[in-house]
Amino acid sequence: MMPVDWLTHSLRGYVSSPWVEITLAVASIICGGIVGSERQRHDKPAGLRTLILVCLGSTVFTMISFAFTSTTGDSGRVAAQIVTGIGFLGAGAILHSGNSVSGMTTAAAIWLTASIGMTVGAGYPASGLGLSLLARVVLAGVLRWEVRRLGGMASTSVELALDEDHGKTWIRLERIREEFQVTEQLHVQKESSGQIVRMRLDLQLPRRHLREFLDQVAALPAVKEIREVNPQ
C-alpha cells in the first residue's frame, strides 16, 4: 500500500500497539479541542475541557471495544452504550426557562464530538480531524449565513427597567448578547432612577432569534419591566 493509505484506511494496520493507542488518544484530544474551542469562545456550558474529555472518552471506550472477541463480549454494545450515555450528558446542557429553550446547539455539539471520538478510536484519526474542522465551520459559519439569508429580519426597540444587582445584571445581559451575536446591532441608552435602571435596546435580528432573545432577557430575575415598542 502507498504511504498515504493510512488517511483512508484504519491506522491499526500500520502502527503497532501501544503506539497506535497513544496516537489515537492524542488525535482525539486535538479533535475535541477544535470543536471545544469554538464553544469556549462563546462561553457555553460545554466548553474546551468538556468536549476534549467527551471526545477522548469516546475514543477510549471504542479502543477498549476492539479488545472484545465473540467469546468475551460484543464490541457493538460498547458503541451503543456510548451513544446512549452521551444523550444524558447532552440533556444536561439543555436549559428550559419559561417558553424559551437554550443549549440545543451545545447538546448537539456534545453528541457530534462523541461520534468524532468513536471515529478516531476505530483507527481513523484523519477522518476525525476532518469531521472536527467541518463541525467548527458549521458552528462558526452557519449562524452568520442563517442571520443574513433565512427567517427574515425584524427590527424593534425594547424598553427595560432592571436592577443592576451590583453589576451582575450587566454580566448576564452581556452573555445573552454574545450568545445571539448582537453586539454590533445593540445600542444601549440608560437613565438611572434610584436603584432601578431604565434602558432602551434597539435590535435587528431574524424573527425567530428575536423572540428567543427577548424571552431570555425577560427571564432575567433583575428585569422588573420589559416593553417592546415599534415592533416590525
BASE-329535 format. One record per residue: residue number from 1; residue in three letters; chain; x, y, z of N, C-alpha, C, O in turn. Coordinates in steps of 0.1 Angstrom, whole numbers. Example, Ala and Ser with C-alpha at 12.3 -4.5 7.8 and 13.67 -1.06 7.14 Angstrom:
BEGIN
1, ala, A, 132, -57, 78, 123, -45, 78, 132, -33, 78, 142, -33, 85 $
2, ser, A, 128, -22, 71, 137, -11, 71, 129, 0, 79, 134, 11, 80 $
***
This chain:
BEGIN
1, met, A, 8, -12, 0, 0, 0, 0, 9, 13, 0, 20, 12, 5 $
2, met, A, 3, 23, -5, 10, 36, -5, 12, 42, 9, 4, 38, 17 $
3, pro, A, 22, 50, 11, 24, 56, 25, 12, 64, 30, 10, 66, 42 $
4, val, A, 4, 69, 20, -7, 78, 24, -20, 70, 26, -30, 76, 29 $
5, asp, A, -19, 57, 25, -31, 49, 26, -37, 50, 40, -49, 47, 42 $
6, trp, A, -29, 53, 50, -35, 54, 64, -45, 66, 65, -53, 66, 75 $
7, leu, A, -45, 75, 55, -55, 85, 55, -69, 80, 53, -79, 86, 57 $
8, thr, A, -70, 69, 45, -83, 64, 42, -86, 50, 48, -97, 45, 48 $
9, his, A, -75, 44, 54, -76, 31, 60, -74, 32, 75, -68, 42, 79 $
10, ser, A, -77, 22, 82, -75, 22, 97, -61, 22, 100, -53, 15, 94 $
11, leu, A, -57, 31, 109, -43, 32, 114, -38, 19, 120, -26, 17, 122 $
12, arg, A, -47, 11, 125, -43, -1, 132, -35, -11, 123, -28, -19, 128 $
13, gly, A, -36, -9, 110, -29, -18, 101, -15, -13, 98, -7, -20, 91 $
14, tyr, A, -11, -1, 104, 2, 5, 101, 10, 8, 113, 22, 9, 112 $
15, val, A, 4, 8, 125, 11, 11, 137, 8, 1, 147, -3, -4, 149 $
16, ser, A, 18, -4, 154, 16, -15, 164, 13, -9, 177, 15, 3, 180 $
17, ser, A, 7, -18, 186, 4, -14, 199, 17, -13, 208, 26, -21, 205 $
18, pro, A, 18, -4, 217, 8, 6, 222, 8, 19, 215, 0, 28, 219 $
19, trp, A, 16, 21, 205, 18, 34, 198, 5, 38, 191, 2, 50, 190 $
20, val, A, -2, 28, 186, -15, 32, 179, -25, 37, 188, -32, 47, 185 $
21, glu, A, -26, 32, 201, -35, 37, 211, -31, 51, 215, -39, 60, 217 $
22, ile, A, -18, 53, 217, -13, 66, 221, -16, 77, 210, -20, 88, 213 $
23, thr, A, -13, 73, 197, -16, 82, 186, -30, 86, 185, -34, 97, 183 $
24, leu, A, -39, 76, 187, -53, 78, 186, -58, 87, 197, -67, 96, 195 $
25, ala, A, -53, 85, 209, -57, 93, 221, -53, 108, 219, -60, 117, 221 $
26, val, A, -40, 110, 214, -36, 124, 211, -44, 130, 200, -48, 142, 201 $
27, ala, A, -47, 123, 190, -56, 128, 179, -69, 131, 184, -76, 141, 180 $
28, ser, A, -74, 123, 193, -88, 126, 199, -88, 139, 207, -97, 147, 206 $
29, ile, A, -77, 142, 214, -76, 154, 222, -76, 166, 212, -83, 176, 215 $
30, ile, A, -69, 165, 201, -68, 176, 192, -82, 178, 186, -87, 190, 184 $
31, cys, A, -89, 167, 182, -102, 169, 176, -112, 175, 185, -120, 184, 182 $
32, gly, A, -112, 170, 198, -121, 176, 208, -118, 191, 210, -127, 199, 213 $
33, gly, A, -105, 194, 210, -101, 208, 212, -106, 217, 200, -109, 229, 203 $
34, ile, A, -106, 212, 188, -110, 220, 177, -125, 224, 178, -128, 236, 176 $
35, val, A, -133, 215, 182, -148, 218, 184, -150, 226, 197, -157, 235, 197 $
36, gly, A, -143, 221, 208, -145, 228, 221, -140, 242, 221, -146, 250, 229 $
37, ser, A, -130, 246, 214, -125, 260, 214, -136, 269, 209, -137, 281, 214 $
38, glu, A, -144, 265, 199, -155, 274, 194, -165, 276, 205, -170, 287, 207 $
39, arg, A, -169, 265, 212, -179, 266, 222, -174, 274, 234, -181, 282, 240 $
40, gln, A, -161, 272, 237, -155, 280, 248, -155, 295, 245, -157, 303, 254 $
41, arg, A, -152, 298, 232, -152, 312, 228, -165, 319, 230, -165, 331, 233 $
42, his, A, -176, 312, 229, -189, 317, 232, -194, 315, 246, -206, 317, 249 $
43, asp, A, -185, 310, 254, -188, 308, 269, -200, 299, 271, -209, 302, 278 $
44, lys, A, -200, 288, 264, -211, 278, 265, -208, 268, 277, -197, 267, 281 $
45, pro, A, -219, 262, 282, -217, 253, 293, -207, 241, 290, -199, 238, 299 $
46, ala, A, -207, 236, 278, -198, 226, 274, -187, 232, 266, -189, 235, 254 $
47, gly, A, -176, 235, 272, -165, 243, 265, -154, 234, 261, -155, 222, 258 $
48, leu, A, -142, 239, 262, -130, 233, 257, -127, 220, 264, -126, 209, 258 $
49, arg, A, -126, 220, 278, -123, 208, 285, -133, 198, 284, -130, 186, 283 $
50, thr, A, -146, 202, 285, -157, 192, 284, -157, 184, 271, -158, 172, 271 $
51, leu, A, -155, 191, 260, -156, 184, 247, -143, 176, 244, -144, 166, 237 $
52, ile, A, -132, 181, 250, -120, 172, 249, -122, 159, 256, -118, 149, 251 $
53, leu, A, -128, 160, 268, -130, 148, 276, -140, 139, 269, -139, 127, 270 $
54, val, A, -151, 145, 264, -161, 137, 256, -155, 130, 245, -157, 118, 243 $
55, cys, A, -146, 137, 237, -140, 130, 225, -130, 119, 230, -130, 109, 224 $
56, leu, A, -122, 123, 240, -112, 113, 245, -119, 101, 251, -115, 89, 249 $
57, gly, A, -130, 103, 259, -137, 92, 265, -143, 83, 254, -142, 70, 256 $
58, ser, A, -149, 88, 244, -155, 80, 234, -144, 72, 226, -146, 61, 223 $
59, thr, A, -132, 79, 224, -121, 72, 218, -116, 60, 226, -114, 49, 221 $
60, val, A, -115, 62, 239, -110, 52, 248, -120, 40, 248, -116, 28, 247 $
61, phe, A, -133, 43, 250, -143, 32, 250, -143, 24, 237, -144, 12, 237 $
62, thr, A, -141, 31, 226, -141, 25, 213, -128, 16, 212, -129, 5, 207 $
63, met, A, -117, 21, 216, -105, 13, 216, -106, 0, 225, -102, -10, 221 $
64, ile, A, -113, 2, 236, -115, -10, 245, -124, -20, 238, -122, -32, 240 $
65, ser, A, -133, -15, 230, -142, -25, 224, -135, -34, 214, -140, -45, 211 $
66, phe, A, -124, -29, 209, -116, -38, 200, -109, -49, 207, -105, -59, 201 $
67, ala, A, -108, -48, 220, -102, -59, 228, -112, -71, 230, -108, -82, 234 $
68, phe, A, -125, -68, 227, -135, -78, 229, -135, -88, 217, -133, -84, 206 $
69, thr, A, -138, -100, 220, -140, -110, 209, -154, -116, 210, -161, -113, 220 $
70, ser, A, -157, -125, 201, -170, -131, 201, -173, -139, 214, -184, -142, 217 $
71, thr, A, -162, -144, 220, -163, -152, 232, -164, -144, 245, -168, -149, 255 $
72, thr, A, -159, -132, 245, -158, -124, 257, -168, -113, 257, -170, -107, 268 $
73, gly, A, -174, -109, 246, -183, -98, 246, -186, -93, 232, -180, -98, 223 $
74, asp, A, -195, -84, 231, -199, -78, 218, -194, -64, 218, -199, -55, 225 $
75, ser, A, -185, -61, 209, -179, -48, 208, -190, -38, 203, -189, -26, 207 $
76, gly, A, -200, -42, 196, -211, -33, 192, -219, -27, 204, -224, -16, 203 $
77, arg, A, -219, -35, 215, -226, -30, 226, -220, -18, 233, -226, -9, 238 $
78, val, A, -206, -18, 232, -199, -6, 237, -203, 6, 230, -205, 17, 236 $
79, ala, A, -203, 6, 216, -206, 17, 208, -221, 22, 211, -223, 34, 212 $
80, ala, A, -230, 12, 213, -244, 15, 216, -245, 23, 229, -253, 32, 230 $
81, gln, A, -237, 18, 239, -238, 25, 252, -231, 39, 252, -236, 47, 260 $
82, ile, A, -222, 41, 243, -216, 54, 242, -227, 64, 237, -228, 75, 242 $
83, val, A, -234, 60, 227, -245, 68, 221, -256, 71, 232, -260, 82, 233 $
84, thr, A, -259, 60, 240, -269, 62, 250, -264, 71, 261, -271, 81, 265 $
85, gly, A, -252, 69, 266, -247, 77, 277, -245, 91, 273, -247, 100, 281 $
86, ile, A, -241, 94, 261, -238, 108, 257, -251, 116, 256, -251, 128, 257 $
87, gly, A, -262, 109, 254, -275, 115, 253, -279, 121, 267, -285, 132, 267 $
88, phe, A, -275, 115, 278, -278, 120, 291, -269, 133, 294, -274, 143, 299 $
89, leu, A, -257, 132, 289, -248, 144, 291, -253, 156, 283, -253, 167, 288 $
90, gly, A, -258, 153, 271, -263, 164, 262, -276, 170, 268, -278, 182, 267 $
91, ala, A, -284, 161, 274, -297, 166, 280, -294, 176, 291, -302, 185, 294 $
92, gly, A, -283, 174, 298, -279, 182, 309, -275, 196, 305, -276, 206, 313 $
93, ala, A, -272, 198, 292, -268, 211, 287, -280, 219, 282, -278, 231, 279 $
94, ile, A, -292, 213, 281, -304, 220, 276, -311, 226, 288, -314, 219, 298 $
95, leu, A, -314, 239, 287, -320, 246, 297, -334, 251, 293, -336, 256, 282 $
96, his, A, -344, 250, 302, -357, 254, 299, -360, 266, 308, -358, 266, 321 $
97, ser, A, -364, 277, 302, -368, 289, 310, -381, 295, 304, -380, 302, 294 $
98, gly, A, -392, 292, 310, -405, 297, 305, -408, 290, 292, -408, 278, 291 $
99, asn, A, -410, 299, 282, -412, 293, 268, -399, 292, 260, -400, 289, 248 $
100, ser, A, -388, 295, 266, -375, 295, 259, -367, 283, 263, -367, 278, 274 $
101, val, A, -361, 277, 252, -352, 265, 254, -339, 269, 248, -338, 273, 237 $
102, ser, A, -328, 268, 256, -315, 271, 252, -305, 259, 254, -308, 250, 262 $
103, gly, A, -295, 259, 247, -285, 248, 249, -286, 237, 239, -278, 227, 239 $
104, met, A, -295, 238, 229, -297, 227, 219, -285, 225, 211, -281, 214, 208 $
105, thr, A, -279, 236, 207, -267, 235, 198, -255, 229, 206, -248, 221, 200 $
106, thr, A, -254, 233, 219, -243, 227, 227, -245, 212, 229, -236, 205, 228 $
107, ala, A, -258, 208, 231, -261, 194, 233, -257, 186, 220, -252, 175, 220 $
108, ala, A, -261, 192, 208, -257, 186, 196, -242, 185, 194, -237, 176, 188 $
109, ala, A, -235, 195, 198, -220, 195, 197, -214, 184, 206, -205, 178, 201 $
110, ile, A, -220, 182, 217, -215, 171, 226, -218, 157, 219, -209, 149, 218 $
111, trp, A, -229, 156, 213, -233, 144, 206, -224, 141, 194, -219, 130, 192 $
112, leu, A, -221, 152, 186, -212, 151, 175, -198, 148, 179, -191, 140, 172 $
113, thr, A, -193, 154, 189, -180, 152, 194, -178, 138, 198, -167, 132, 196 $
114, ala, A, -188, 132, 204, -187, 118, 208, -185, 109, 196, -178, 99, 196 $
115, ser, A, -193, 112, 185, -191, 104, 173, -178, 106, 167, -172, 97, 161 $
116, ile, A, -172, 118, 168, -158, 120, 163, -148, 112, 171, -139, 106, 165 $
117, gly, A, -150, 111, 184, -142, 103, 192, -142, 88, 189, -132, 81, 189 $
118, met, A, -154, 84, 185, -156, 70, 181, -149, 67, 168, -143, 56, 166 $
119, thr, A, -150, 77, 159, -143, 75, 146, -128, 74, 148, -121, 66, 142 $
120, val, A, -122, 83, 157, -108, 82, 159, -104, 69, 166, -94, 63, 163 $
121, gly, A, -113, 65, 176, -110, 53, 183, -110, 40, 174, -104, 30, 177 $
122, ala, A, -118, 41, 163, -118, 30, 154, -106, 29, 145, -104, 20, 138 $
123, gly, A, -97, 39, 146, -85, 39, 139, -84, 49, 127, -75, 48, 118 $
124, tyr, A, -93, 59, 127, -93, 68, 116, -91, 83, 121, -101, 91, 120 $
125, pro, A, -79, 86, 125, -76, 99, 130, -78, 110, 120, -82, 121, 123 $
126, ala, A, -75, 107, 107, -76, 118, 97, -91, 121, 94, -94, 133, 92 $
127, ser, A, -99, 111, 95, -113, 113, 93, -119, 121, 105, -127, 130, 103 $
128, gly, A, -114, 118, 117, -118, 125, 129, -114, 140, 128, -122, 149, 132 $
129, leu, A, -102, 143, 123, -98, 156, 122, -106, 164, 111, -110, 175, 114 $
130, gly, A, -109, 157, 100, -117, 164, 90, -131, 167, 95, -137, 177, 92 $
131, leu, A, -137, 157, 103, -150, 160, 109, -150, 171, 119, -159, 179, 120 $
132, ser, A, -139, 172, 126, -138, 183, 136, -137, 197, 129, -144, 206, 134 $
133, leu, A, -130, 197, 119, -129, 210, 111, -142, 213, 105, -146, 225, 105 $
134, leu, A, -149, 203, 100, -162, 206, 94, -172, 210, 105, -180, 220, 102 $
135, ala, A, -172, 204, 117, -181, 209, 128, -178, 223, 132, -187, 231, 134 $
136, arg, A, -165, 227, 132, -161, 240, 135, -167, 250, 125, -171, 261, 129 $
137, val, A, -166, 247, 112, -171, 255, 102, -186, 257, 103, -192, 268, 102 $
138, val, A, -193, 246, 106, -208, 247, 108, -211, 256, 120, -220, 264, 119 $
139, leu, A, -205, 254, 131, -208, 261, 143, -205, 276, 141, -213, 285, 146 $
140, ala, A, -194, 279, 135, -190, 293, 133, -196, 300, 121, -199, 312, 122 $
141, gly, A, -199, 293, 110, -203, 299, 98, -218, 299, 95, -223, 308, 89 $
142, val, A, -225, 288, 99, -239, 287, 95, -247, 297, 102, -257, 302, 96 $
143, leu, A, -244, 301, 114, -252, 311, 121, -252, 324, 114, -262, 331, 112 $
144, arg, A, -240, 328, 109, -239, 341, 101, -247, 340, 89, -254, 349, 85 $
145, trp, A, -247, 328, 82, -255, 327, 70, -269, 327, 73, -277, 332, 65 $
146, glu, A, -273, 320, 84, -287, 320, 88, -293, 334, 91, -304, 337, 87 $
147, val, A, -284, 342, 97, -289, 355, 101, -291, 363, 88, -301, 371, 88 $
148, arg, A, -283, 362, 78, -283, 370, 66, -293, 365, 56, -299, 373, 49 $
149, arg, A, -296, 352, 55, -303, 347, 44, -317, 341, 48, -326, 340, 40 $
150, leu, A, -319, 336, 60, -331, 329, 64, -339, 337, 74, -334, 344, 82 $
151, gly, A, -352, 334, 74, -361, 338, 85, -365, 353, 84, -375, 356, 91 $
152, gly, A, -359, 361, 76, -363, 375, 76, -358, 383, 88, -358, 377, 99 $
153, met, A, -355, 395, 86, -350, 403, 97, -362, 411, 103, -371, 415, 96 $
154, ala, A, -361, 413, 116, -371, 421, 123, -364, 432, 131, -353, 429, 138 $
155, ser, A, -369, 444, 131, -363, 454, 139, -373, 458, 150, -385, 459, 148 $
156, thr, A, -368, 461, 162, -377, 465, 173, -368, 473, 183, -356, 472, 183 $
157, ser, A, -375, 480, 191, -369, 487, 203, -376, 481, 216, -388, 479, 216 $
158, val, A, -367, 479, 226, -372, 473, 238, -369, 483, 250, -357, 487, 251 $
159, glu, A, -378, 486, 258, -376, 494, 270, -376, 485, 282, -385, 477, 284 $
160, leu, A, -365, 486, 290, -363, 478, 301, -362, 486, 314, -357, 497, 314 $
161, ala, A, -367, 481, 325, -364, 486, 338, -359, 474, 346, -365, 464, 348 $
162, leu, A, -346, 476, 351, -340, 465, 358, -331, 470, 369, -327, 481, 370 $
163, asp, A, -328, 460, 378, -319, 463, 390, -305, 458, 386, -303, 447, 381 $
164, glu, A, -296, 467, 387, -282, 464, 383, -276, 452, 391, -267, 445, 387 $
165, asp, A, -281, 451, 404, -276, 440, 412, -261, 440, 414, -255, 429, 412 $
166, his, A, -255, 451, 417, -241, 453, 418, -233, 448, 406, -222, 443, 408 $
167, gly, A, -238, 451, 395, -231, 448, 382, -234, 434, 377, -230, 431, 365 $
168, lys, A, -241, 425, 384, -243, 411, 380, -253, 411, 368, -251, 403, 359 $
169, thr, A, -262, 420, 368, -272, 420, 357, -265, 423, 343, -269, 417, 333 $
170, trp, A, -256, 432, 343, -249, 436, 331, -241, 424, 326, -240, 422, 314 $
171, ile, A, -235, 416, 335, -228, 404, 330, -237, 394, 324, -234, 388, 313 $
172, arg, A, -249, 392, 330, -258, 382, 324, -264, 387, 311, -266, 380, 302 $
173, leu, A, -266, 400, 310, -272, 406, 298, -261, 405, 287, -264, 402, 275 $
174, glu, A, -249, 408, 290, -238, 407, 280, -236, 393, 275, -233, 390, 264 $
175, arg, A, -238, 383, 284, -237, 369, 280, -248, 365, 270, -246, 358, 260 $
176, ile, A, -260, 370, 272, -271, 368, 262, -268, 375, 249, -270, 369, 238 $
177, arg, A, -263, 387, 250, -260, 394, 237, -249, 386, 229, -250, 385, 217 $
178, glu, A, -239, 381, 236, -229, 373, 229, -234, 361, 223, -230, 357, 213 $
179, glu, A, -243, 354, 231, -249, 342, 226, -256, 344, 212, -255, 335, 203 $
180, phe, A, -263, 355, 211, -271, 358, 199, -263, 366, 189, -268, 370, 178 $
181, gln, A, -250, 369, 193, -241, 377, 184, -248, 390, 179, -248, 393, 167 $
182, val, A, -253, 398, 189, -259, 410, 186, -251, 422, 191, -257, 433, 192 $
183, thr, A, -239, 420, 193, -230, 431, 199, -231, 444, 191, -232, 455, 196 $
184, glu, A, -229, 443, 178, -228, 454, 169, -242, 461, 167, -243, 473, 164 $
185, gln, A, -253, 453, 167, -266, 458, 165, -273, 463, 177, -283, 469, 176 $
186, leu, A, -266, 462, 189, -273, 465, 201, -268, 479, 206, -256, 481, 208 $
187, his, A, -277, 488, 208, -274, 501, 213, -281, 504, 226, -293, 502, 226 $
188, val, A, -274, 508, 236, -280, 509, 249, -280, 523, 254, -269, 530, 253 $
189, gln, A, -291, 528, 259, -292, 541, 265, -299, 539, 278, -310, 534, 279 $
190, lys, A, -292, 543, 289, -298, 541, 302, -299, 554, 310, -292, 563, 309 $
191, glu, A, -310, 554, 318, -313, 565, 327, -316, 560, 341, -326, 553, 342 $
192, ser, A, -308, 564, 350, -309, 558, 364, -320, 565, 371, -322, 578, 370 $
193, ser, A, -327, 558, 379, -338, 563, 388, -337, 555, 401, -344, 544, 402 $
194, gly, A, -330, 560, 411, -328, 552, 423, -319, 540, 420, -308, 542, 414 $
195, gln, A, -323, 528, 424, -315, 516, 421, -320, 509, 409, -314, 499, 404 $
196, ile, A, -331, 514, 403, -336, 508, 391, -331, 516, 379, -331, 528, 378 $
197, val, A, -326, 509, 369, -320, 515, 357, -330, 512, 345, -335, 501, 343 $
198, arg, A, -334, 523, 338, -342, 522, 327, -334, 524, 314, -325, 533, 313 $
199, met, A, -336, 515, 305, -328, 515, 293, -336, 511, 281, -347, 506, 282 $
200, arg, A, -330, 514, 269, -337, 512, 256, -327, 504, 247, -316, 508, 245 $
201, leu, A, -332, 493, 242, -324, 485, 233, -330, 485, 219, -342, 483, 217 $
202, asp, A, -321, 489, 210, -325, 488, 195, -319, 476, 189, -307, 474, 189 $
203, leu, A, -328, 467, 184, -324, 454, 179, -328, 452, 165, -338, 457, 160 $
204, gln, A, -319, 444, 158, -323, 439, 145, -318, 425, 144, -306, 423, 143 $
205, leu, A, -327, 415, 144, -324, 401, 144, -334, 393, 135, -344, 399, 132 $
206, pro, A, -330, 381, 131, -340, 373, 125, -352, 371, 134, -350, 370, 146 $
207, arg, A, -364, 370, 129, -376, 370, 137, -375, 359, 148, -379, 361, 160 $
208, arg, A, -371, 347, 144, -370, 336, 154, -361, 339, 165, -363, 337, 177 $
209, his, A, -349, 344, 161, -339, 347, 172, -343, 359, 180, -340, 360, 192 $
210, leu, A, -351, 368, 174, -355, 380, 182, -365, 375, 193, -363, 380, 205 $
211, arg, A, -374, 366, 191, -383, 361, 201, -375, 354, 212, -377, 355, 224 $
212, glu, A, -365, 346, 208, -357, 338, 218, -348, 348, 226, -347, 346, 238 $
213, phe, A, -343, 359, 220, -335, 369, 227, -344, 376, 238, -340, 377, 249 $
214, leu, A, -356, 380, 233, -365, 387, 243, -369, 378, 254, -370, 382, 266 $
215, asp, A, -372, 365, 251, -375, 355, 262, -364, 354, 272, -367, 354, 284 $
216, gln, A, -352, 353, 268, -341, 352, 277, -339, 364, 285, -335, 363, 297 $
217, val, A, -340, 376, 279, -339, 388, 286, -350, 390, 297, -347, 393, 308 $
218, ala, A, -362, 386, 293, -373, 387, 302, -372, 378, 314, -378, 380, 324 $
219, ala, A, -365, 367, 312, -363, 357, 322, -353, 361, 333, -352, 354, 343 $
220, leu, A, -345, 371, 330, -335, 376, 340, -342, 380, 353, -352, 388, 352 $
221, pro, A, -338, 375, 364, -345, 379, 377, -345, 394, 380, -354, 399, 386 $
222, ala, A, -335, 401, 375, -334, 416, 378, -342, 424, 369, -344, 436, 371 $
223, val, A, -348, 419, 359, -357, 426, 349, -370, 428, 356, -378, 419, 358 $
224, lys, A, -374, 441, 359, -386, 444, 366, -397, 447, 356, -409, 445, 358 $
225, glu, A, -393, 452, 344, -403, 456, 334, -397, 455, 320, -385, 459, 318 $
226, ile, A, -404, 450, 310, -399, 449, 297, -411, 453, 288, -422, 447, 289 $
227, arg, A, -408, 461, 278, -419, 466, 269, -413, 468, 255, -404, 475, 253 $
228, glu, A, -419, 461, 245, -415, 462, 232, -422, 473, 225, -434, 474, 225 $
229, val, A, -415, 482, 218, -421, 493, 212, -416, 493, 197, -405, 490, 193 $
230, asn, A, -426, 498, 188, -423, 499, 174, -418, 485, 168, -409, 485, 160 $
231, pro, A, -425, 474, 171, -421, 461, 165, -424, 461, 150, -434, 468, 146 $
232, gln, A, -416, 454, 142, -418, 453, 128, -420, 438, 124, -422, 435, 113 $
***
